[in-house]
C-alpha cells in the first residue's frame, strides 16, 4: 500500500492526532501525571534504576584531618528496546462511493478514524502505565512480543493488610501510617498522593475506625462518612488526600480496568502529563517510528519522535486504510516511589 494524500497529508494528520493524544493524557488517561510523556529520538530506553533514596549524612572531622570518602549509591543501568504499537482501520469502496459527492466527508471520516486509532494506542499505553505503577513491572505477551520488564521495586512495597478492608473493623488508618513509614524509610520523603478506586473509597466511608476518627467525642456516627471528612482526618496524621481513578478500556471486547479496583497506591505528588521533568518517578517514552522517517510523511526534522498517523491506499479492491503508529513504553526510574496494597 502507498501513502495517500488526496484528502489529508500525513504531516497534517499527525499533528491532529498528537493534539488529540495530549488531550487524552490531560483528561482521561491521567496516569501520565505520574509517568509524563517524553519523546526521544531513539529505539531504546536507558535509565538509571535506584536513585539516591535516603540522603547519606556527612561526618564532622577534626582540623587538618582528611575528608572522609563517600560511596556512590547502589544503582543499576537498565536498557532495553521500545516495542512498536500500531492500529489501522479500513474505509472501504462502498463507504467512499456514498460520500464522494459530499464536500469534506471522506476527509472527515479519515480524521475520525485517525483519532479512533490514536485512542486505541493511547489506551494500551495507559494500561502499561497502570501495570507499571501497581506491579512495579511490565509483562507483555501479545502479537509476538514476549517480555518482562522488572523495574526492581522492593518487595516491601507490595503488601496485603492483615485484615482486608472489606471488614468494617479493619484498621485502615493504622495500615496507611505503617505503609507511609515504609515509603519514607525507602525514599526519605512522604508520599504525595494516595490513588485508589471508588469501590475502596466506599469501604473507607463505612469503616468503623475512620467513622470514629471523624466523629470523635461521643457524637452520633452516621453509617457513611464523606470522603472530604476522611481526607481532612488523614491530613491531620500527615497523610495525603485520597484520589480516585476509574479508567477502563476494552481488551478483546471485554471492559478492563487499568488498575484493579482492590488496590491502594502511594505515589509521589503528580506532575504535568506532558513535562517529563515534573516528576522523579519515571516517564512514558515515545520513540521514533519508521513511518516518521519516510519522506512521504513529510514530518519536519526534529519532530519525528511520537505517535504518527497516515492514510494508505490499495487498488483492488479500492480502499483507504488509516493507521496510527508509535514506539514506546512507560519506565519507572525510581520504582520505590510507588507502593501498592491489595486491600480488598
N, C-alpha and C positions, 0 to 999 in steps of 0.2 A: 504494500500500500504506500501511496505517495502523499506527502503533505498537501492539503487543500486550503488555499487562502481566498477562495472565491467569496466567502461570507464574512470571515474574520481571520486576521493573521494570528499565528501562534504567539507572537510577542504581545499583541493586544489581549489575547485570551489569557495568557499567563499573568499579565498584570491584573486582570479582572479576578482570576481565581485566587491570587495571592492576597488581594484585599479581602476576599471572602473568607479565606483561611484565618487571617488576622482577626476578623470579627468573631469567628467561631471560638478562637482562643480566649477572647476577652469576655464572651457572653455565655458560651455553652460548655465548651471543653476547657474548663477553667483550671485544670491541674497544671497548665502552663505557667500559672502564677508561681509554682514551686520549681518547675523544670522549664524555664523560659526557652523560647525558640532562638536558636543560634545557627546562622547559615555559615557553613565553612566550605571552602573550595578544596574538597578532598573526598576520598572514598573510604577513609578510615577514621576511627575515633581514637584519641590518645588522651589519657588523663592520669593524674597522679592520685592514687587512692590512699586515703588515710588522713592527710592534713595534719595540722598541728595539734588538734584536740586541746587538752589542758595545757596551759602555759607553764613552762618549766621555770621555777624561781631561781634567780642567781643567788650567790652567797657573798656575804661580806668577807673581806680579807684584811690582813694587816698591811701596813705601809711597807713598800718595797718587795712585797710578795708577788709571785707570778699570778696572773689571772687564771682562774680555773677554766678548764677546757670544756666547751659544751658539746653535746652529742646531737646529731641530727635526728629528727623524729623518724620512727619506723614508717616508711612509705613504700608503695609499690607502683611501678609504672605499668599501666594497663593499656593495651592496644587491641584493636580488632577491626573488622570490616563493617561498614554500614550496609545493611541489606537494602535492596531495591523494593519499592512498593508501588503498585500502579493498578489502575482500574479503567475499563473502557466500556462504552455503550454504543449501540448501533442505531442510526437513523436510516430506516430502510427506504426502498424505492417508492412504496405506496405513500408513506408519510411525506416524502419530498414532493411527489406529484400533487398531493392535496394542498400543499402550502405554496406551490410555485408562483401563483398569481397574487399572493398576499405579501405586500411590501414588508420586508424585515422579518417575516415569520420563521423562515428557516434559520436565519442568524439568531433570532431569539431562542429558538429551540436548541441550537447548538450551545449557546451560552448557559441555558438552564442545565443541559446535560453536563457541561464542564463543571458547574457548581456542584451538581449531584455527585460526580466522581471525586471532586475535591473533598466534599464532606465525607465520603467513604474513606479516603486516605487519612483525613484528619481523625475520623472515628477510630481507625486502627491504631493510630499513634497515641490517642488518648487512652485506649486500652493498655498499651505498652507503658505509658506513664503510670497508670494506676497500679499495674502489676509490679513495677519497679518500686513504687512507694510502699506498698503493703507487704510485698515479699522480700524486698531487698535484692531481687534478681529478676532476670527475664528468662522465660523458657519458650522458645519458638519451635513450633512443629507444624508447618503449613507450607504447601506448594513447593516442596523440595528443600525448604530451609529447616534444618535440624540443628539447634544451637541452644546452649545455656550460657547466659552472661551473668555471672555471680559477682555482685559489686562488693561483697565482703562485709556485710553488716554483722555486727556482733550478735551471737546467739541470744544474749540477754536482752536484746531489743525486739525480740519476737516472743510474746508471752500469752498466757491464758490465766485469767484470775482464778483464785481458789474457789470462789463462788460465782457462778455465772450471773450476769446482770439481769437475766430473766427472773431471778428470785428477788422479790422486793426487799428482802433482808440483806442483799449484797452490800458490802461496804465500799461504795463507789468512790467516795472522797478519799478513803484510805488507799484504794488502788491507784487513783490518779496521782496522789502525792508520792507513793512508792515509785511509780514509773517516772515521774518527774525527777526524783532523786537519781535514778539510774541514768537518765538523759543528761542531767547536769554533771554527773560523775564522768561521763564519757566525753562531754563537749565543753564543759566549763561555762555553759550558758543554759538558761531555761528554754523550753520550747516556746515558740511564738504563736502556735495555733494548735487547737485540737479539732481534728476533722473526723466526722462520723456521719451516719445515716439518720434519717428521720425515725426509723424504727428504734435505733438505740436511744435517740433523744426521748422518744415516748417512754422507754423503760426508765430513763433517768427522771422523768417527770412524775413517775409513780413510785420512786424508790423511797423506802422508809427513812434512810439516813439523810438524804437530801431534803426531804419534806420536813424533818425535824430541824435540820440546819436552817432552813428558810424561815420556819415558823417556830422559833425558839421562845422560851419563856411562858410555856403553857397556853399559847394562843391556839385556838382550834385549827387543826390542819385540814385543808381540803384534800380530796383524794388525788388531785392532779395539780402540780405547780407549774408556773410559766417558765419557759426557757430563759427569759430575761432575769427572773429571780435566781435561777440556777447559776447563770453566768456571774451575777453580782456576788453570790456566795463563793463561787470558785475564785473570783478575783481577790477576795479577802484572804484567801490562802495562797496567793501568788501563782494561781493557775490562769492560763489564757482562756478566752471565751471559746465556747463550743460552736463550730461552724458545721453546717450540713452540706452534703454533696450527694446528689441523686442521679447523676448522669447514667443513661443507659444507651446501648447501641444494639443493633441486630447482628448476630453471628449465626450464619447458616439459617437465617429465618427465625431465630429464637431471640427474644428480648434478653439482653445480658447486661448486668450491672458492671460498670467499670471497676468499682471497688465493692466487694461483698458487703451486705448490709449488717453484718455482725462484727465489723471491725471498728476500732478506735485508733486513729493515727495521731501521734505527736510529731509536729513538724516545726521548722523554723518559721518566722513570720514570712508571709507571702510577698512576692515582688511583682515586677512588671512582666506580663506574659511575653513581651517582645524585647526585653532587655536582659541579655544573659548575665550582665554584671549585677543584677538586682538581688541575687541570692547566691549563697555559698554551697547550696545543696548539690547542684548539678545543672544540666541543661538538656534540651531536646535538640540534637544535632541534625541539621538538614544539609546533605552534601550536594555535589554537582552531578546531575544526571547526564547520560549520553545524549538525550534529546536536546538539552540546553546548549550543547556544543555543536549541534547540527546547524549549518549556515542557513538552512531553510527556515529555522525557527526565528532567526533574527534577534536573538537575545543579546543585549548590549554587553560588552566586555565588563566584567566585574559584577554582573547581575545574574550569572549562571547558577549559583547555589540556590536551592529551594525548590518548591513544587513548581512544575511546569504543566502546560496543557496545550494541546493542538488537535486539529481535525485532520483525519486521513480519509482518502477516497479509495474505493475499489470499484472496478468497472463491471464485473459480471458475477452476481447481479449488482446493479448500481446501488451504492450505499455510502453513507458517511459514518465514520467512527470518531467519537470524541473521547480522548484519553487524558487522564491526569496521572502524572508520574512523579515520583520522588525517590530519594535515597536518604534514609535517616534512622535514628534510634535515640531514645532517651537514655542518659547515663547519669549515675549517681557518683559524683566525685568524692563526696563526703557522706557515705551511706549511714553513718551513725547519727546523722542529723534527722533520721527517720526512726520511728518507734511504732510498733504495731501490736495491738492486743486484740485477740479474738474473744469478745466478751459475751457472745450470745449463742 
